Protein backbone atom coordinates (compact mmCIF):
# COMPACT_ATOMS: atom_id res chain seq x y z
CA UNK A 1 0.00 0.00 0.00
CA UNK A 2 2.80 2.38 0.81
CA UNK A 3 4.27 2.52 -2.69
CA UNK A 4 0.85 2.74 -4.36
CA UNK A 5 -0.07 5.57 -1.97
CA UNK A 6 3.06 7.49 -2.90
CA UNK A 7 2.43 6.83 -6.58
CA UNK A 8 -1.13 8.14 -6.19
CA UNK A 9 -0.01 11.26 -4.32
CA UNK A 10 2.63 12.06 -6.91
CA UNK A 11 0.52 11.32 -9.98
CA UNK A 12 -2.93 12.65 -9.08
CA UNK A 13 -1.90 16.05 -7.72
CA UNK A 14 -0.95 19.06 -9.74
CA UNK A 15 2.24 20.96 -9.11
CA UNK A 16 1.94 23.77 -6.59
CA UNK A 17 4.26 26.69 -6.10
CA UNK A 18 5.82 26.50 -2.65
CA UNK A 19 8.11 29.50 -2.98
CA UNK A 20 8.00 32.75 -4.94
CA UNK A 21 11.60 32.20 -5.94
CA UNK A 22 10.86 28.85 -7.53
CA UNK A 23 8.37 29.09 -10.38
CA UNK A 24 6.17 26.23 -11.56
CA UNK A 25 7.64 25.04 -14.84
CA UNK A 26 5.37 22.08 -15.51
CA UNK A 27 1.65 21.30 -15.24
CA UNK A 28 -0.09 17.95 -15.37
CA UNK A 29 -2.83 17.23 -17.82
CA UNK A 30 -6.03 18.37 -16.00
CA UNK A 31 -7.78 15.12 -16.96
CA UNK A 32 -5.18 13.16 -14.96
CA UNK A 33 -5.43 15.28 -11.80
CA UNK A 34 -8.10 14.52 -9.19
CA UNK A 35 -10.31 17.43 -8.14
CA UNK A 36 -9.13 18.99 -4.85
CA UNK A 37 -12.02 17.57 -2.79
CA UNK A 38 -11.46 14.02 -4.12
CA UNK A 39 -7.71 14.32 -3.61
CA UNK A 40 -8.17 15.53 -0.01
CA UNK A 41 -10.67 12.75 0.73
CA UNK A 42 -8.25 10.16 -0.65
CA UNK A 43 -5.37 11.62 1.37
CA UNK A 44 -7.47 11.43 4.55
CA UNK A 45 -8.41 7.84 3.77
CA UNK A 46 -4.72 6.96 3.27
CA UNK A 47 -3.78 8.63 6.55
CA UNK A 48 -6.53 6.71 8.34
CA UNK A 49 -5.36 3.44 6.76
CA UNK A 50 -1.77 4.16 7.78
CA UNK A 51 -2.83 4.88 11.36
CA UNK A 52 -4.83 1.64 11.51
CA UNK A 53 -1.83 -0.29 10.16
CA UNK A 54 0.45 1.41 12.70
CA UNK A 55 -1.89 0.39 15.53
CA UNK A 56 -2.06 -3.18 14.20
CA UNK A 57 1.73 -3.35 14.07
CA UNK A 58 1.95 -1.93 17.58
CA UNK A 59 -0.53 -4.56 18.80
CA UNK A 60 1.45 -7.35 17.12
CA UNK A 61 4.67 -6.11 18.67
CA UNK A 62 3.03 -6.00 22.11
CA UNK A 63 1.75 -9.56 21.54
CA UNK A 64 5.24 -10.95 20.95
CA UNK A 65 6.53 -13.14 23.77
CA UNK A 66 9.06 -11.62 26.10
CA UNK A 67 12.49 -12.78 24.97
CA UNK A 68 14.22 -15.24 27.26
CA UNK A 69 17.59 -14.32 28.69
CA UNK A 70 20.43 -15.87 26.72
CA UNK A 71 21.39 -18.19 29.58
CA UNK A 72 17.84 -19.58 29.80
CA UNK A 73 17.80 -20.14 26.02
CA UNK A 74 21.17 -21.92 26.18
CA UNK A 75 19.95 -24.17 29.01
CA UNK A 76 16.74 -24.98 27.14
CA UNK A 77 18.66 -25.80 23.96
CA UNK A 78 21.07 -28.01 25.93
CA UNK A 79 18.11 -29.84 27.47
CA UNK A 80 16.53 -30.34 24.03
CA UNK A 81 19.85 -31.60 22.67
CA UNK A 82 20.13 -34.07 25.56
CA UNK A 83 16.57 -35.31 24.88
CA UNK A 84 17.34 -35.66 21.17
CA UNK A 85 20.53 -37.63 21.89
CA UNK A 86 18.64 -39.93 24.28
CA UNK A 87 15.90 -40.50 21.69
CA UNK A 88 18.53 -41.25 19.05
CA UNK A 89 20.28 -43.71 21.35
CA UNK A 90 16.91 -45.41 22.07
CA UNK A 91 16.28 -45.62 18.32
CA UNK A 92 19.69 -47.20 17.64
CA UNK A 93 19.11 -49.75 20.44
CA UNK A 94 15.68 -50.62 19.02
CA UNK A 95 17.15 -51.09 15.53
CA UNK A 96 19.87 -53.35 16.94
CA UNK A 97 17.28 -55.40 18.85
CA UNK A 98 15.22 -55.78 15.65
CA UNK A 99 18.12 -56.95 13.45
CA UNK A 100 18.08 -60.60 14.64
CA UNK A 101 14.31 -60.78 14.15
CA UNK A 102 14.70 -59.27 10.69
CA UNK A 103 17.27 -61.92 9.77
CA UNK A 104 14.97 -64.69 11.02
CA UNK A 105 12.07 -63.31 8.97
CA UNK A 106 14.25 -62.96 5.86
CA UNK A 107 15.48 -66.53 6.27
CA UNK A 108 11.94 -67.82 6.67
CA UNK A 109 10.75 -65.84 3.64
CA UNK A 110 13.61 -67.17 1.52
CA UNK A 111 12.96 -70.70 2.74
CA UNK A 112 9.23 -70.38 1.96
CA UNK A 113 10.04 -68.99 -1.48
CA UNK A 114 12.06 -72.06 -2.38
CA UNK A 115 9.18 -74.45 -1.75
Buried (B, 14 or more C-beta within 10 A) or exposed (E): EEEEBEEBEEEBBBEEEEEEEEEEEEEEEEEEBBEEEEBEEBBEEBEEEEEEEEEEEEEEEEEEEEEEEEEEEEEEEEEEEEEEEEEEEEEEEEEEEEEEEEEEEEEEEEEEEEE
